[in-house]
Amino acid sequence: MTKVSDRLNRLTESATLAMARMSRELIAKGHDIISLSLGEPDFDTPEFIKESAKKAIDDNFSHYTPVPGFLELREAICGKFKRDNNLDYTPDQIVVSTGAKQSLSNVCMSLLNSGDEVILPCPYWVTYTELVKLTGGIPIEIQSSVDTDFKVTPDQIEAAITPKTKALMFSSPCNPSGSVYTKQELLDIAKMLEKYPDIFIISDEIYEHINFTDAHFSIGTFPSMKDRTITINGVSKGFAMTGWRVGFIGAPLWIAKASNKLQGQLTSATCSIAQKATKTAMLSEPKKVTALMKEAFFKRRNMLLERLNEIPGIKCNIPQGAFYIFPDFSYYFGKKDGEEVIKNSNDLCMYLLNKAHVALVSGAAFGNPECIRISYAASDKKLMEAAKRIKDKLAELR
C-alpha cells in the first residue's frame, strides 16, 4: 500500500479551506449556506489594475520573468515600502511569490532547521503552525484572550525564549482577531528583543490597508530590528486581488537570496500578467484605492458587533483591522441541543453549520479554542441574516 511521506502526515488540513469545502458540499445538496469562513474581500479588483493586466496580455508580456519578479515591479515594491512603511529595501531584497502564503513558506524553509523553535503569539493564522512543522521546527504558542485584546506582552514573549528560539512570527493587523499592535507596543517588543540578537522577526502585514487605527506601523522600522525583520505583504487583501496570487517579502539580503534560490527550484516566478497588475497597484495611492472598501468593512464591523453583543454569553473585543471578529463562545461549551453536547468550538462550528447553515471557523485552528472566527467580508444582508441565525440556534442550547 502506498504511504504518503512523514512530512505530509505532520500537516493538518487548513481549517478555513476545510470549512469552505464542507459549505460547498451542503450548498450542492440544496442548503442555503451563508459562508463567513474565508478571508476574501467581497469586492472586485479595481478597474485600473485590471486594465493594466489586459494591456500586458496585448503587449505579449507572457514569457518567463526573473524568479524574484521583474525588476520594475521590485523597484515599485521598494517604493511602496518606503512610502507606506518607512522601510528601506533595494530590489535585490525583494522576492515576489505566488501569494503571501508562498512568501511565508519560502522564508520558513530558508530560515528554519529541524528543532528550531518559532514563537507564535495566539491567535495566529492557521498556516503558521503548519509551515513551522513542515520544516521540522517547533511552534511555541503564547496565549492571549479577548480580555487582553488578543495581544501578548514583551514579558510573555521573553518567557518563551529558549536557546532554540529562531524566530517570532505574527501578523498585525491580525488574522483572526483583527487586533493591531500600536507603535509603542511594537517598540516595547523590539527593545526586549535587542537582548536576543539571533532571533528573527517574521512580520505578516498583508492586512496593512484594512486598518481602522490612525496608522500602520512596521516593526522593521526600528533600527535595531532592520536587519532581523522579514516583512511579508501582498495585494490579496488591500487591493481585492486574491485570485491573482501575488505576495512578496522585503528581507535581509541573505534571506532574499535564499528564498530566490528555493523558489527557483519549486515554482520559479509567479504569473507575469499578475506581476504587471501588481506593479500598477504598487504605484497607486493605496488610501484612495482602498478607501471605499475600508469604509464598508468598518461599517460592517460595527453592525455585526452590535448584533453579536446582543447574544447572551458571547464576549467580543473591538477589532481594529482586517475583516474578522473573533468572539469567545466558551459560554456555550457543555450545553446541549437535545441531541448532542457542544464540547468545544469545533462542535459549535459544526452545530452552527448544520443547524443554522452558517459557516464559521473554529478558534482551535488559530490557537484560541474558546473562540470562533467570523469573517465580515460579506454583504450587509448576509451578515444580518447570519447573525439572526446564530442567535436563534444558540438560544436552543441548554
N, C-alpha and C positions, 0 to 999 in steps of 0.2 A: 504493500500500500504506500502510495506517495505521501510523504510528510513535508509540510512547509518548514522553513527554517526556524531555528530557535529565536532568531531576531524578530521574525514576524509574530511569533507566539507571545513575545513580550508586549506587543502593541494591543491597544484596545480600540475598538471602532469608535470613531468620532460620535459623541453623544448628540451633537447638533444634526449631523448628517443622518444618524440613525432615526431620530425623531422625524426628520423630513421624509425619510423613506417610509416609515410607518404611516405618516399622514397621507402620502401619495397612495398607499395601498388601500386605506379607508375611503379616500376620495374615489378610487377606481371601483369600489363596491357601492358607490352612490351616496356616501355620507357627506354632509355639509361640514367640512372641517375648516376651522379658522386657524391657520398656521402662524404662530408667533414664535417660531423656533429658530429661524435662520437669521444670520446677521447680514442682511442685504437691504440697502436702501430701496424703497419702492418708487424711485424716481428714475427717469431716463437720463442717459448720458447727454450733457449739453450739446446743442446743435453744432456749435463752432468746433468742438472736438471731433464730432462725427464727420464733419466736412473735411477736416484735415486728414482723417483716415481715408476717406474717399479719394482725395487728391493723391495720397500716397499710392493707392492702387492704380490710379490713372497714370501716375508717373513711373509705374513699374518698380516701386521700391519693395520688391518682393523676393529679394535674394538674402542669403545669409548676412548677418551683421557680425561684428566682433562679439565674442562671448559675453562680455560685461555690458553690452549695449553700444550703439553707435555714438561716436564722440560728441556730436552736437547735443544729444539727449543727456549724456552725463554732464556736459557743461551746463545745461539748463537745470539739472538737478542740483548741481553745486550752487547755482544762483538762487534756487528755491531755498536750500538750506541756509544760505546767508541771509536772504530777505526775511524768511519766516521764522528762523530759529537762531540766528546769530551763530551758526556753526560754519567753520571754515574747512572746506574739503577741496581737494583737487580731483580732476576727472579720474585719475588712476586709483582714487579711494572709493569710487562708486562702482557698485555691481548691480545691474538691473536683472531681475529674475522673473520667472513665471509666477507672479503673485508674491505677496509678503510671506506666505507660508514657505515657499521655496527659499526665500531670503533667510528666514529663521533656520530652516533646515541646513542650508549651506554653512551658516555661522556655527551652529551646534556641532556639525560634523568636522568643521575645520578647527574648532577650539577644544573640544572635549575628548578625553581619553576614558577608557573603562575605569570606573571607580571614582571619577571626578564628581564632586557634589555641586549642584546648582540650586541656589536659594530661590524659592518661588513664593512670594507673598500671596496669600489666599485672599480673595479668589483670583484665579489665573485663567487664561484662555486654555481650553481643553487640550490643545495640541502641544503646549509647552511640556507637560509631563511626558508625553509620548515621544517627542523628539529627544528629550534627555535620555529616556530609556533606550531609544533606538541606538544611541551612541555607546551604550554601556554605562552611561552616567547615572547618578543617583539624585532624584528630585528630593529636596528638603523643603517641606512646607512650613510656612509661618502663618498661624491662624489670625484671622480678624473677624469682625462681626458687624452687623448693622449698627450696633451701638458705637463703633469706632469709625463709622462711615467707610468701612471696609478698607481702612488704611493700616499700615504697620509702622512702627517707630524705629529709629536707628538702634535703640537698645534691643528691640526684638530681633532685628537683623544681626546685630553683633553677637547675640546669644547663640545664633545658629551657625556662626562661622567656626570652621574647624581647619586643620592643616590641609584637608582635602578639598576645601571650597575653591571652585574655579570661577564661578560667575553668579551674578544676581540678575534675574530676568523678570521684568514686569512691564505692564502697559499703563499708560496714562494719556488720555482718558482710558479707563479700564473696561475691558470686556471680561466679565459680565456685569460689573457693579455700576459702571458709569462714573465712578469716583475719579477725581482729578487731583493729583498732588500739586500743591502750591509751590511757588519758587522757594519759599522758606523751608518747607518740608523736604524738598529735594536737596537744598543746601545742607540741611542738617544730616541727611543721609550721606551726602558727599564728604562732609567733614569727618564723619565716622570712618568712612572707607579709606580716607587718607592713611590710616594706620595699617591698612592691608593692601599694599601696592600690587599684589599679584592677583587680585580679584578683578574680573572684568564685569562690565555692566552691559546688558543687552536691553536696550530701551525701545519698546514697541510703541510707536507713536502714530499708528495707522488711523486713529480717530481724531487726530490733531484738529481738523477743521470742524468737527462736530463737538464744540466746546462752548458751554454756556457761561464760563467764567470770563474775567476781563482779559486773560492772556494765557497762552500755552507756553510752558517752559520745558526746555530740553536739558536733561542732567549733563549732557556732554558740553554744555555752555561753560560750566565751571572749569577753570584752568587745570585743576588737579585731576579732573575726570576726562579731559580732552583725549588723551592718548590711550584711554582704557574703556571708552564707550563705543559700542556699535549701535548706531541709530537705525531702526527699521521703519520704513514707511512705504507708501504706495498710493495708488489712485482709486482703489476699490471703493472706499467708504466716502471720502470727501468729495469725489467727483462722480459718484454713482457709476463706476466702471468695473463692477465686479467681474463680469464675463470677459473683460479684456485681458485679465490675468497679467498684471504688471505690478511688481513690488521692487523695492531697491534698498540698498544699505549705503550708509556713509560710515567708514570704519578706518581704524589704523591701517596703514598700507599693507602690512603683512597679512592681516585678516582679509583684506580685499583681494590680495593676490591668491591666498589660499582658496577663497570662495570662487574666484575665477577659474582656478585650476580644477576644482571639484566639479563646478557646473559644466566645464568644458567636456568632461567625461560623461556626465549624466544627461544633460539636455541641450547643451550649447545655448545660444542666445534665445530669448523669447521672441515672439512674433514680431516681425519687422513693422507691420502695419500698426500694431498696438503700440510699438515704440514711438512711431511718428505721432500718434494721437496723444501719447503721454508727454511728448515734448511740448505740444501745444498747451496741454494742461499746466505744465510746469511754468510756462512763460506767462500764464494768465494771472490775474489778480484774484487770489482764492477767496477773499472776503466778498467780492462781487459775485463770483461763480456759485459759491455755497450759501449765500445769504438766505435765499428763499427756502432752501432745503433745511437749513439750521433753524430757521424761524418756525417751520412746520413741525420739526421734531420737538422743539421747545414747547409748542402749544400742546402737542400730543402727550408729552411727558406730564405736564401739569394736569391735563384732562384725565389721564389714566391713573395718576397718583391719587387724584380726588376720589375716583371710583374705588380703587383698591383700599384706600384708608377707611372706606365705609364698611368693609368686610371685617367682622369680628376676628380678633386674634392675629391678623397679618401685621407685620412690622416692616416699614419701608424707610430707607434713607432717601435723601433727595439727590439723585444722581446729577452731576454737573457736566456730563458729557456723554458721548456715544449715543446709542438709541436703545438702551436697555434699562429695565427696572429689575432689581434682584431682591425681592421681598423674602423675609423669614416666615416660612409657613409651618414651623415646628409645632405651633398650637394644635394643628390638626393630626399630628402623629399619634397613633394609638386609638384614633376614632374609627368607627365602623359605618359602612353604608348599608348594613343589613346582610351583606354577603361576605365581605372580607375586611380585615383590619388594615388600615393605612399605616404601615410601619415606618416609612421614610419618604423622602422626596421622590424617589424613583416610583414608589407605589402611587404617590399622589399625582405625579405626572401621567401615569397610565390611567388612573381613575378619571382625571380631567379629559384625557384624550378620548377614552371610550364612552364616558357618560356625558361630558359637556361638549365633546367634539372640538376641543381647543388644544392645540399642540404647543407645549412648552418644553423647556429643558431642565432636567434635574440639576440642582446645585452641586450634587455629589461629583459630577464631572469637572467642576471648577474648583473643587477643594472645600466647598462650604455645603455640606449635606443637609443643612437645615433650610436651605434657600431653594428658590426656583427662578430661572432666568426667563423674563418676559421681554420679547422684542416689540418695540412700538413702531417698527418700520412697516406700518400698515395704515390703511385708510381710517379716518375718524369713525366711520360707520362700523368697520370690522372691530376696532378696538372697543367701542362701546358695547357691541354685541358680545364680544369675548368676555368683557368684564362682567356683564349680566349673567352669562352662562356660568362663569366661575363662581360668582356669588351664590347663585341658585343651587349649584351642585354641592358646594361646600356646606351650605345650610342643611343638607340632607345627612351630613356626617354627625354621628352621635358618639 
